[in-house]
Amino acid sequence: MSGALKPETVQRIREAAAQYPRRDAAMLPALWAVQEERGWIGPPEMAEVAELLGVSPVRVFGVVSFYTLFDTRPRGRHKVQVCRTLSCALAGSARLCERLRSRLGVGAGETSADGQFAWEEVECLASCGTGPVVQVDGESYEGLSTEGLDRVLDGILGNVPRATPDRASAPKPVLGAPPFLSQWFGEDGPLPISVYAARGGYRALREARARPGGEVLEAVKASGLRGRGGAGFPTGTKWGFIPKVPSPAGSPIYVVVNADESEPGAFKDRALLELAPHLVIEGILLACHAVGAQSAYVYVRGEFAEPYRTLTRAVAEARDAGLVGAAAGADLILHRGAGAYICGEETALLESLEGKKGYPRLRPPFPAQKGLFGQPTVVNNVETLATVPVIMAGGAANFAKVGTPKSPGTKLVSISGRVRRPGLYEVPLGVPLKRILHEVAGGPAPGRSIKAVIPGGSSTPILTVAEAEEITFDWEALASKGTFLGTGGIIVLDDGDCLVRVLANLARFYAHESCGQCTPCREGTGWSRNLLAALEAGHGTARDLALLKEIAGNMRGRTICVLADALAMPVQSYLQRFGPEFEAHLSGKCPLPESATSRTSARTSAYLPAVAPAGPLDKGGGPA
């Protein structure tokens, strides 16, 4: 043993490794333990982690270098992260970046001369409805002005009273939605287990455990619940893919919870984890009972420091109450990610849970046959599992009578962008999208009109306002317009927004988040990013527009996972629906040159990728 780490850190790593059937799967917990002790992870620490987990130092370095939240060099005493992705960019995050450059005297990715602050621009932090958001040492500060940012920094330095970090906001049931999920949210913090139980929480779990797990499975099937993580696949059908024959000795079944919410525009799962943790835990335990799993792993997004802490406390409460643990029938292990959007894809998540880089797997085999550690595995999103206790407590028929026959129930909807009342709401599926935009979100600002709507998170094809206002909000209606309900992350754009600039922002996001495993994605996202940046900067040509369309066609449906599609589909839809706006940029001037000046800083790094004219290929893909 090299002795680079403190004995207590070594012990923490050993305890983490004991929670997995293979000790190398504790790679991310081990690296978090090192970084929390040392502030960064150097070669001696990597070597000691390798020895503790029984792997090569090369593998440890590969994992450290893959995830953006791990540092391989010393940083400032405090880490400041500014979200630069679309919703926060629309809300003015560029101004915050400019203020940090001015105040700290250094650029993004650098440390101030006094060693106090290291700051960087980062991708979506799931605060889209309350942007712009800044995280300092994992604490979120939302809706910041430049003056507010100064107060946060001064408070950390002790110059003024320290600002109180922001929590997620609880949803409001609207448009006649029964408060299926909303009733379980704490207003100012997580609903304690005592209050949750007093209101009837965990009753469904106790009753279900007294009966065969198949009854839970059949109830979820009868409810028509569809996955709330993006694809909308029937949850009961997915659970039914788990083999029915008893597993051989030592061949367990797993439930894996995808709590890696990082789709720009979505912030519902963060709220569930922070304010309704016991609802989530009960749903996980019901899923375990339904499929015969004795262990569940919850993969929490690395940026979700507060949700992770909240969920850790809630699991301890449930364990003390005898609801979690081997004796109770199912154990529950929390696993913190480390900064990789790709790990929201279920097979990449499984790879990360096993202590590897988050590279998606080829399918088949599917996780239900061969998932975590090669065993049958159910992977579900947080909101999906949080809905299961609602179904079991109130009955499948009661849930199914809300919404539409093919899209039953309610949906947590994240609304951000150019509306007067952005936020998190619970709506019945099947309501007119126009009512959500105007009655719920308050419509556009005075003097503005809605121009376009992204209906289900940044990866979903865009709609014109006319299309959006003539359909209902459910999977079938949105599919009829060539788009998706997705995560329910609605981003609204108005007549002052340049859609070239908007798409350039999203292209930078997907280029940054591509894992690089598949050539069409690695190269296509890079080319798209640079072409759009050049077009927005006034350097684009008609050939570039044709090339952008061609690249999107070559990306779509040609990779292991759908990250390439997540950019290709928006590119195709923006060009199809708003082609003249892109063509107008060929003159070298944006037709909306003032579109961001009063609401965001125009053409700055928090709104756009780095701009360069089209030219020779660079190593990252696309014109440099």
C-alpha positions as CSV (number, residue, x, y, z in Angstrom):
1,M,0.0,0.0,0.0
2,S,1.5,3.3,-1.1
3,G,0.1,5.3,1.9
4,A,-1.0,8.3,-0.2
5,L,-4.4,8.2,1.5
6,K,-5.5,8.7,5.1
7,P,-6.5,5.5,7.0
8,E,-10.1,6.7,7.3
9,T,-10.3,7.2,3.5
10,V,-8.9,3.7,2.9
11,Q,-11.5,2.4,5.3
12,R,-14.3,4.3,3.6
13,I,-13.2,2.8,0.2
14,R,-13.2,-0.7,1.7
15,E,-16.7,-0.2,3.1
16,A,-18.0,1.0,-0.2
17,A,-16.5,-2.0,-2.0
18,A,-18.4,-4.3,0.3
19,Q,-21.7,-3.0,-1.1
20,Y,-21.0,-4.5,-4.6
21,P,-20.6,-8.1,-5.7
22,R,-17.2,-7.0,-7.3
23,R,-15.0,-4.6,-5.5
24,D,-13.9,-2.9,-8.7
25,A,-17.4,-1.6,-9.0
26,A,-16.7,0.8,-6.2
27,M,-14.5,2.8,-8.5
28,L,-16.6,6.0,-8.4
29,P,-17.3,5.9,-4.6
30,A,-13.5,5.4,-4.1
31,L,-12.6,8.3,-6.3
32,W,-15.1,10.6,-4.6
33,A,-13.6,9.6,-1.2
34,V,-10.2,10.6,-2.5
35,Q,-11.3,13.8,-4.0
36,E,-13.2,14.8,-0.8
37,E,-10.0,14.1,1.2
38,R,-7.4,15.6,-1.1
39,G,-9.3,18.1,-3.3
40,W,-8.0,16.4,-6.4
41,I,-6.8,13.0,-7.6
42,G,-3.1,12.6,-8.5
43,P,-1.1,9.6,-9.7
44,P,-0.2,8.3,-6.2
45,E,-3.8,8.3,-5.2
46,M,-4.8,6.6,-8.4
47,A,-2.2,3.9,-7.7
48,E,-3.6,3.3,-4.2
49,V,-7.2,3.1,-5.4
50,A,-6.1,0.6,-8.0
51,E,-4.5,-1.5,-5.3
52,L,-7.5,-1.4,-3.1
53,L,-9.9,-2.3,-5.9
54,G,-7.7,-4.9,-7.6
55,V,-7.4,-3.2,-10.9
56,S,-4.6,-1.5,-12.9
57,P,-3.7,2.1,-12.4
58,V,-4.3,2.6,-16.2
59,R,-8.0,1.7,-15.6
60,V,-8.3,4.1,-12.7
61,F,-6.8,6.9,-14.8
62,G,-9.2,6.1,-17.7
63,V,-12.2,6.4,-15.4
64,V,-10.9,9.6,-13.7
65,S,-10.3,11.2,-17.1
66,F,-13.7,10.2,-18.4
67,Y,-15.8,12.0,-15.8
68,T,-15.8,15.8,-15.7
69,L,-16.3,16.2,-11.9
70,F,-13.0,14.5,-11.0
71,D,-10.0,16.9,-10.9
72,T,-6.5,15.7,-11.7
73,R,-4.8,18.9,-10.5
74,P,-5.2,21.2,-7.6
75,R,-8.0,23.7,-7.8
76,G,-9.2,26.7,-5.8
77,R,-10.6,26.3,-2.3
78,H,-14.1,26.8,-3.7
79,K,-15.4,25.4,-7.0
80,V,-17.8,27.8,-8.8
81,Q,-19.9,26.3,-11.7
82,V,-22.1,28.4,-14.0
83,C,-24.7,26.6,-16.1
84,R,-24.3,27.6,-19.7
85,T,-27.0,25.4,-21.3
86,L,-30.1,26.7,-23.0
87,S,-32.6,27.6,-20.3
88,C,-30.0,29.3,-18.1
89,A,-28.5,31.0,-21.2
90,L,-31.9,32.4,-22.0
91,A,-32.1,33.7,-18.4
92,G,-28.7,35.5,-18.6
93,S,-26.0,33.2,-17.4
94,A,-23.6,34.9,-19.8
95,R,-23.6,38.0,-17.5
96,L,-22.6,35.8,-14.6
97,C,-19.6,34.5,-16.6
98,E,-18.5,38.0,-17.5
99,R,-18.8,39.0,-13.9
100,L,-16.6,36.1,-12.7
101,R,-14.0,36.9,-15.4
102,S,-14.0,40.5,-14.2
103,R,-14.0,39.9,-10.5
104,L,-11.7,36.9,-10.3
105,G,-9.3,38.1,-13.1
106,V,-9.2,34.6,-14.7
107,G,-11.1,32.8,-17.4
108,A,-13.3,29.7,-17.2
109,G,-11.4,26.6,-16.1
110,E,-8.8,28.7,-14.1
111,T,-8.2,29.6,-10.5
112,S,-8.0,33.1,-9.0
113,A,-4.6,34.4,-8.0
114,D,-5.5,34.2,-4.3
115,G,-6.4,30.5,-4.7
116,Q,-9.9,31.0,-3.3
117,F,-12.0,30.3,-6.4
118,A,-11.8,28.1,-9.4
119,W,-14.7,28.7,-11.8
120,E,-16.0,26.9,-14.9
121,E,-18.9,26.8,-17.3
122,V,-20.9,23.6,-17.0
123,E,-23.8,22.0,-18.6
124,C,-27.4,21.7,-17.4
125,L,-27.8,21.7,-13.5
126,A,-31.5,20.8,-13.5
127,S,-32.5,24.3,-12.3
128,C,-34.0,25.3,-15.7
129,G,-37.1,27.0,-14.3
130,T,-35.1,29.2,-11.9
131,G,-32.0,30.0,-13.9
132,P,-29.5,31.3,-14.2
133,V,-28.0,28.9,-11.6
134,V,-24.6,28.8,-10.0
135,Q,-23.3,26.0,-7.9
136,V,-20.6,26.7,-5.3
137,D,-19.1,23.6,-3.7
138,G,-22.2,21.7,-4.7
139,E,-24.7,24.2,-3.3
140,S,-27.1,25.8,-5.7
141,Y,-27.9,29.5,-6.0
142,E,-30.7,30.2,-8.4
143,G,-32.1,33.2,-10.3
144,L,-28.9,35.1,-9.7
145,S,-28.1,38.6,-10.9
146,T,-24.5,39.8,-11.0
147,E,-25.1,41.6,-7.7
148,G,-26.5,38.3,-6.3
149,L,-23.4,36.5,-7.5
150,D,-21.2,39.0,-5.7
151,R,-23.2,38.4,-2.5
152,V,-22.7,34.7,-2.7
153,L,-19.0,35.0,-3.2
154,D,-18.6,37.6,-0.5
155,G,-20.6,35.4,1.9
156,I,-18.3,32.5,1.3
157,L,-15.3,34.7,2.0
158,G,-17.0,35.9,5.2
159,N,-17.3,39.5,4.1
160,V,-21.1,39.5,4.4
161,P,-23.7,37.0,5.9
162,R,-23.6,33.8,3.9
163,A,-26.4,33.4,1.3
164,T,-28.8,30.5,1.8
165,P,-28.6,27.9,-0.9
166,D,-31.7,27.2,-2.9
167,R,-33.7,23.9,-2.9
168,A,-35.8,22.6,-5.7
169,S,-39.4,23.8,-5.8
170,A,-42.4,21.6,-5.1
171,P,-44.8,21.1,-8.1
172,K,-48.3,22.5,-8.1
173,P,-51.2,20.3,-9.4
174,V,-53.0,22.3,-12.2
175,L,-55.7,22.0,-14.9
176,G,-57.7,19.5,-12.8
177,A,-54.8,17.2,-12.0
178,P,-55.3,15.0,-8.9
179,P,-52.2,15.6,-6.7
180,F,-50.9,12.1,-7.3
181,L,-47.3,13.1,-6.7
182,S,-47.6,16.7,-5.5
183,Q,-49.2,15.8,-2.2
184,W,-45.9,14.0,-1.1
185,F,-43.6,17.0,-1.6
186,G,-42.3,19.0,1.4
187,E,-42.6,22.7,0.8
188,D,-39.3,23.9,2.4
189,G,-37.4,20.6,2.6
190,P,-37.9,16.9,2.4
191,L,-41.0,15.4,3.8
192,P,-39.8,13.5,7.0
193,I,-40.6,9.9,7.3
194,S,-42.9,10.6,10.3
195,V,-45.1,12.9,8.2
196,Y,-44.9,10.7,5.2
197,A,-46.1,7.7,7.2
198,A,-48.8,9.6,9.0
199,R,-50.2,10.5,5.6
200,G,-50.3,6.9,4.6
201,G,-46.9,6.5,3.1
202,Y,-45.3,3.1,3.1
203,R,-48.7,1.5,3.8
204,A,-48.9,0.2,0.2
205,L,-45.4,-1.3,0.6
206,R,-46.3,-3.1,3.8
207,E,-49.5,-4.4,2.3
208,A,-47.8,-5.5,-0.9
209,R,-45.0,-7.4,1.0
210,A,-47.7,-9.5,2.6
211,R,-48.8,-10.7,-0.9
212,P,-47.0,-12.1,-3.9
213,G,-44.9,-9.6,-5.9
214,G,-46.8,-10.5,-9.1
215,E,-49.8,-8.5,-7.8
216,V,-47.7,-5.3,-7.9
217,L,-46.6,-6.2,-11.4
218,E,-50.2,-6.8,-12.5
219,A,-51.4,-3.6,-10.9
220,V,-48.7,-1.5,-12.7
221,K,-49.7,-3.2,-16.0
222,A,-53.4,-2.4,-15.4
223,S,-52.6,1.2,-14.6
224,G,-51.0,1.8,-18.0
225,L,-48.1,3.6,-16.4
226,R,-45.5,4.6,-19.1
227,G,-41.9,5.4,-18.3
228,R,-41.4,9.0,-17.4
229,G,-37.7,9.1,-18.3
230,G,-38.2,9.9,-22.0
231,A,-39.1,6.8,-24.1
232,G,-42.6,6.3,-22.6
233,F,-42.4,2.5,-22.7
234,P,-45.1,0.7,-20.6
235,T,-43.5,0.1,-17.2
236,G,-45.4,-3.2,-16.4
237,T,-44.4,-4.6,-19.7
238,K,-40.7,-3.8,-19.0
239,W,-40.9,-5.4,-15.6
240,G,-42.5,-8.5,-17.2
241,F,-39.4,-9.1,-19.3
242,I,-37.5,-10.3,-16.2
243,P,-37.3,-14.1,-16.4
244,K,-40.0,-15.8,-14.4
245,V,-38.0,-19.0,-13.6
246,P,-36.1,-18.9,-10.3
247,S,-32.6,-17.7,-10.6
248,P,-29.7,-20.1,-9.8
249,A,-28.0,-19.7,-6.5
250,G,-25.9,-16.6,-6.5
251,S,-27.7,-15.1,-9.6
252,P,-29.7,-12.2,-8.2
253,I,-32.1,-9.8,-9.9
254,Y,-31.4,-6.1,-9.6
255,V,-33.4,-2.9,-9.7
256,V,-31.4,0.1,-10.9
257,V,-32.8,3.7,-10.5
258,N,-31.8,6.2,-13.1
259,A,-31.5,9.4,-11.0
260,D,-29.0,11.0,-13.5
261,E,-31.4,13.7,-14.7
262,S,-29.4,15.9,-17.0
263,E,-31.6,16.6,-20.0
264,P,-31.7,20.3,-20.6
265,G,-35.1,21.6,-19.7
266,A,-35.9,18.8,-17.2
267,F,-35.8,19.4,-13.4
268,K,-38.5,17.1,-12.0
269,D,-36.4,14.3,-10.7
270,R,-34.2,16.7,-8.7
271,A,-37.3,18.0,-7.0
272,L,-38.5,14.4,-6.2
273,L,-35.2,13.5,-4.7
274,E,-34.9,16.7,-2.6
275,L,-38.5,17.1,-1.5
276,A,-40.2,13.7,-1.7
277,P,-37.4,11.1,-1.0
278,H,-39.6,8.6,0.8
279,L,-42.1,8.5,-2.1
280,V,-39.1,7.5,-4.3
281,I,-37.8,5.0,-1.9
282,E,-41.2,3.3,-1.5
283,G,-41.5,3.1,-5.3
284,I,-38.1,1.5,-5.5
285,L,-39.0,-1.1,-2.8
286,L,-42.3,-1.9,-4.5
287,A,-40.4,-2.5,-7.8
288,C,-38.0,-4.8,-6.0
289,H,-40.9,-6.8,-4.6
290,A,-42.6,-6.9,-8.0
291,V,-39.6,-8.5,-9.9
292,G,-38.0,-10.4,-7.0
293,A,-35.0,-8.2,-6.6
294,Q,-33.1,-8.2,-3.3
295,S,-30.9,-5.2,-4.1
296,A,-31.5,-1.8,-5.7
297,Y,-28.8,0.6,-6.8
298,V,-29.7,4.3,-7.1
299,Y,-27.4,6.1,-9.6
300,V,-27.6,9.8,-8.5
301,R,-26.2,12.4,-10.8
302,G,-22.8,13.7,-9.6
303,E,-23.9,17.3,-9.7
304,F,-26.8,16.5,-7.3
305,A,-24.9,17.0,-4.1
306,E,-28.0,18.1,-2.1
307,P,-30.3,15.5,-3.5
308,Y,-27.7,12.9,-2.7
309,R,-27.4,14.0,0.9
310,T,-31.2,14.2,1.3
311,L,-31.6,10.7,-0.2
312,T,-28.9,9.3,2.0
313,R,-30.6,10.6,5.1
314,A,-34.0,9.3,3.9
315,V,-32.6,5.8,3.3
316,A,-31.1,5.8,6.8
317,E,-34.6,6.7,8.2
318,A,-36.2,3.9,6.2
319,R,-33.5,1.4,7.3
320,D,-34.1,2.4,10.9
321,A,-37.8,1.8,10.4
322,G,-37.1,-1.7,9.2
323,L,-38.2,-1.0,5.6
324,V,-34.8,-1.3,4.0
325,G,-32.2,-4.1,4.4
326,A,-31.7,-7.7,3.8
327,A,-34.1,-8.6,6.6
328,A,-36.8,-6.4,5.1
329,G,-36.5,-8.1,1.7
330,A,-34.5,-5.5,-0.3
331,D,-31.4,-3.5,0.3
332,L,-30.8,0.0,-1.3
333,I,-27.4,1.3,-2.2
334,L,-26.7,4.9,-3.4
335,H,-24.1,5.4,-6.1
336,R,-23.0,8.9,-7.1
337,G,-22.1,9.7,-10.7
338,A,-19.3,12.0,-11.6
339,G,-20.4,14.2,-14.5
340,A,-21.4,12.5,-17.7
341,Y,-24.8,13.1,-19.5
342,I,-24.3,9.8,-21.4
343,C,-24.8,7.9,-18.1
344,G,-28.5,8.8,-18.4
345,E,-28.6,6.2,-21.1
346,E,-29.4,2.9,-19.3
347,T,-26.6,0.7,-20.5
348,A,-24.0,3.5,-20.0
349,L,-25.4,3.8,-16.5
350,L,-24.9,0.1,-15.9
351,E,-21.3,0.4,-17.1
352,S,-20.7,3.3,-14.8
353,L,-22.2,1.4,-11.9
354,E,-19.7,-1.4,-12.6
355,G,-16.9,1.0,-12.1
356,K,-16.1,1.7,-15.8
357,K,-16.3,4.5,-18.3
358,G,-19.9,5.3,-19.2
359,Y,-19.9,3.7,-22.7
360,P,-23.3,2.5,-23.9
361,R,-23.6,-1.3,-24.6
362,L,-24.7,-3.0,-27.8
363,R,-28.2,-4.5,-27.5
364,P,-29.3,-7.3,-27.4
365,P,-28.9,-8.6,-24.8
366,F,-31.2,-6.2,-23.0
367,P,-30.8,-5.4,-19.3
368,A,-33.8,-7.5,-18.4
369,Q,-31.8,-10.5,-19.6
370,K,-28.3,-9.4,-18.9
371,G,-27.9,-6.1,-17.1
372,L,-25.9,-5.1,-14.0
373,F,-23.1,-7.6,-13.3
374,G,-24.5,-9.8,-16.0
375,Q,-27.8,-10.4,-14.1
376,P,-31.5,-9.6,-15.0
377,T,-32.0,-5.9,-14.3
378,V,-34.9,-3.5,-14.3
379,V,-33.8,0.1,-15.0
380,N,-36.4,2.9,-14.2
381,N,-36.4,6.6,-14.0
382,V,-37.1,8.4,-10.6
383,E,-40.5,9.8,-11.6
384,T,-41.6,6.4,-12.9
385,L,-40.9,4.7,-9.6
386,A,-42.3,7.5,-7.6
387,T,-45.6,6.9,-9.3
388,V,-45.8,3.2,-8.3
389,P,-46.9,3.9,-4.6
390,V,-49.7,6.2,-6.0
391,I,-51.0,3.3,-8.1
392,M,-50.8,0.8,-5.3
393,A,-52.4,3.0,-2.7
394,G,-55.2,4.4,-4.9
395,G,-55.7,1.5,-7.3
396,A,-54.8,1.0,-10.9
397,A,-58.2,2.1,-12.2
398,N,-58.1,5.3,-10.2
399,F,-54.8,6.2,-11.9
400,A,-55.9,5.1,-15.4
401,K,-59.1,7.2,-15.4
402,V,-56.9,10.3,-15.5
403,G,-55.3,11.3,-18.8
404,T,-56.0,9.4,-22.0
405,P,-56.4,5.6,-22.6
406,K,-52.9,5.4,-24.1
407,S,-51.3,8.1,-22.0
408,P,-52.9,7.6,-18.5
409,G,-52.2,9.5,-15.3
410,T,-50.5,12.8,-14.6
411,K,-47.1,14.1,-15.5
412,L,-44.6,16.4,-13.8
413,V,-43.9,19.1,-16.3
414,S,-40.8,21.3,-16.2
415,I,-41.4,24.6,-17.9
416,S,-38.6,27.1,-18.6
417,G,-37.7,29.8,-21.1
418,R,-39.7,32.8,-22.3
419,V,-42.8,32.5,-20.1
420,R,-44.0,34.5,-17.1
421,R,-44.4,31.6,-14.7
422,P,-41.7,29.0,-15.3
423,G,-41.6,26.2,-12.8
424,L,-42.6,22.6,-12.0
425,Y,-46.3,21.5,-12.4
426,E,-48.3,18.4,-12.3
427,V,-50.8,18.1,-15.1
428,P,-53.1,15.4,-16.4
429,L,-51.9,13.9,-19.6
430,G,-54.0,14.8,-22.6
431,V,-54.7,18.5,-21.8
432,P,-54.2,21.0,-24.6
433,L,-50.6,22.1,-24.7
434,K,-51.9,25.6,-25.4
435,R,-53.4,25.6,-21.9
436,I,-50.1,24.6,-20.3
437,L,-48.3,27.4,-22.2
438,H,-50.8,30.2,-21.4
439,E,-52.9,29.3,-18.4
440,V,-50.2,27.5,-16.4
441,A,-47.0,29.2,-17.5
442,G,-48.6,32.6,-18.0
443,G,-47.7,33.0,-21.7
444,P,-44.9,35.2,-23.0
445,A,-43.8,38.5,-21.5
446,P,-45.8,41.6,-22.4
447,G,-45.1,42.7,-25.9
448,R,-43.7,39.3,-26.9
449,S,-45.3,36.3,-28.7
450,I,-44.4,32.7,-28.5
451,K,-42.4,31.6,-31.5
452,A,-41.5,28.0,-30.9
453,V,-41.8,25.2,-28.3
454,I,-39.4,22.4,-27.4
455,P,-41.9,20.0,-25.9
456,G,-40.0,17.3,-24.0
457,G,-36.4,18.4,-23.3
458,S,-33.7,19.6,-25.6
459,S,-33.4,16.4,-27.6
460,T,-37.0,16.5,-28.8
461,P,-37.8,18.1,-32.2
462,I,-39.0,21.6,-32.0
463,L,-42.6,22.8,-32.8
464,T,-43.9,26.0,-34.2
465,V,-46.3,27.8,-32.0
466,A,-49.1,27.0,-34.3
467,E,-48.3,23.3,-34.1
468,A,-47.9,23.4,-30.3
469,E,-51.2,25.2,-29.8
470,E,-53.3,22.8,-31.7
471,I,-52.4,19.5,-30.0
472,T,-52.8,17.9,-26.6
473,F,-49.9,17.1,-24.3
474,D,-49.5,13.3,-24.5
475,W,-47.3,10.8,-26.3
476,E,-49.7,10.1,-29.3
477,A,-50.5,13.8,-30.1
478,L,-46.8,14.8,-29.9
479,A,-45.8,11.9,-32.1
480,S,-48.3,13.0,-34.7
481,K,-46.3,16.1,-35.1
482,G,-43.0,14.2,-35.3
483,T,-41.8,15.0,-31.8
484,F,-41.9,13.4,-28.3
485,L,-43.2,14.0,-24.8
486,G,-39.8,12.9,-23.6
487,T,-39.1,14.1,-20.0
488,G,-41.8,16.7,-20.1
489,G,-39.2,19.5,-20.1
490,I,-41.0,22.3,-22.0
491,I,-38.7,25.1,-23.2
492,V,-40.5,28.1,-24.7
493,L,-38.9,30.5,-27.2
494,D,-40.4,33.8,-28.2
495,D,-40.2,36.2,-31.2
496,G,-37.0,37.8,-29.9
497,D,-35.0,34.5,-29.9
498,C,-32.6,33.6,-32.7
499,L,-33.1,29.9,-33.4
500,V,-29.6,29.6,-35.0
501,R,-28.2,30.8,-31.7
502,V,-30.5,28.4,-29.7
503,L,-29.5,25.4,-31.8
504,A,-25.8,26.4,-31.6
505,N,-26.1,26.3,-27.8
506,L,-27.6,22.8,-27.9
507,A,-25.1,21.5,-30.4
508,R,-22.3,22.6,-28.1
509,F,-24.0,20.7,-25.3
510,Y,-24.2,17.4,-27.3
511,A,-20.7,17.7,-28.7
512,H,-19.4,18.2,-25.1
513,E,-21.4,15.2,-23.8
514,S,-20.8,12.7,-26.6
515,C,-18.8,9.8,-25.1
516,G,-16.9,9.4,-28.4
517,Q,-17.4,5.7,-28.7
518,C,-19.3,5.9,-32.1
519,T,-17.8,7.8,-35.0
520,P,-21.1,9.2,-36.4
521,C,-21.8,10.8,-33.0
522,R,-18.3,11.8,-32.1
523,E,-17.6,13.5,-35.4
524,G,-21.2,14.5,-36.2
525,T,-21.8,16.4,-33.0
526,G,-18.4,18.2,-33.4
527,W,-19.1,19.2,-37.0
528,S,-22.6,20.3,-36.2
529,R,-21.3,22.4,-33.3
530,N,-18.7,24.2,-35.3
531,L,-20.9,24.7,-38.4
532,L,-23.6,26.3,-36.3
533,A,-21.1,28.5,-34.5
534,A,-19.7,29.7,-37.7
535,L,-23.2,30.3,-39.1
536,E,-24.3,32.3,-36.1
537,A,-21.0,34.4,-36.3
538,G,-21.7,35.4,-39.8
539,H,-19.2,33.0,-41.5
540,G,-21.7,30.4,-42.8
541,T,-22.4,29.5,-46.4
542,A,-25.2,27.7,-48.3
543,R,-22.8,24.7,-48.5
544,D,-22.6,24.7,-44.7
545,L,-26.4,24.5,-44.4
546,A,-26.5,21.6,-46.8
547,L,-23.7,19.9,-44.9
548,L,-25.4,20.4,-41.6
549,K,-28.5,18.7,-43.0
550,E,-26.4,15.9,-44.5
551,I,-24.5,15.3,-41.2
552,A,-27.8,15.0,-39.3
553,G,-29.0,12.3,-41.7
554,N,-25.8,10.4,-41.3
555,M,-26.0,10.6,-37.5
556,R,-29.5,9.5,-36.9
557,G,-30.1,5.8,-36.2
558,R,-26.4,4.8,-36.8
559,T,-25.0,4.6,-33.3
560,I,-25.1,2.3,-30.2
561,C,-27.3,4.8,-28.2
562,V,-29.5,7.7,-29.2
563,L,-27.2,10.6,-28.2
564,A,-26.4,11.2,-31.9
565,D,-30.2,11.3,-32.6
566,A,-30.7,13.7,-29.7
567,L,-28.9,16.3,-31.8
568,A,-29.7,15.1,-35.3
569,M,-33.5,15.3,-34.7
570,P,-33.4,18.9,-33.4
571,V,-31.2,19.9,-36.3
572,Q,-33.5,18.4,-38.8
573,S,-36.6,19.9,-37.2
574,Y,-35.1,23.4,-36.8
575,L,-34.0,23.4,-40.5
576,Q,-37.4,22.1,-41.6
577,R,-39.6,24.5,-39.6
578,F,-37.4,27.6,-39.4
579,G,-35.3,27.3,-42.6
580,P,-35.6,30.9,-43.6
581,E,-34.1,32.1,-40.3
582,F,-31.0,29.9,-41.0
583,E,-30.8,31.1,-44.5
584,A,-31.0,34.8,-43.4
585,H,-27.7,34.3,-41.5
586,L,-26.0,33.6,-44.8
587,S,-25.9,37.4,-45.3
588,G,-23.4,37.6,-42.4
589,K,-25.8,39.2,-40.1
590,C,-28.3,37.8,-37.6
591,P,-31.8,39.0,-38.3
592,L,-32.3,39.4,-34.6
593,P,-29.1,41.2,-33.6
594,E,-30.6,42.6,-30.4
595,S,-32.4,39.4,-29.4
596,A,-30.2,38.7,-26.5
597,T,-28.9,42.0,-25.4
598,S,-31.5,43.0,-22.9
599,R,-32.2,39.5,-21.5
600,T,-28.8,37.9,-21.9
601,S,-25.4,39.1,-23.1
602,A,-25.4,38.6,-26.9
603,R,-22.9,36.2,-28.4
604,T,-20.9,35.4,-25.3
605,S,-19.6,32.1,-24.3
606,A,-22.4,31.2,-22.0
607,Y,-24.9,31.4,-25.0
608,L,-22.7,30.2,-27.8
609,P,-19.9,27.8,-28.5
610,A,-16.5,29.3,-29.4
611,V,-16.9,30.8,-32.8
612,A,-14.6,30.2,-35.7
613,P,-15.0,30.3,-39.4
614,A,-15.3,27.0,-41.3
615,G,-12.0,25.6,-42.1
616,P,-9.8,22.5,-41.9
617,L,-10.7,19.6,-39.8
618,D,-9.5,19.6,-36.2
619,K,-9.0,16.6,-33.9
620,G,-12.4,17.1,-32.2
621,G,-14.4,16.7,-35.4
622,G,-15.8,19.3,-37.7
623,P,-14.4,22.5,-39.0
624,A,-12.0,24.2,-36.7
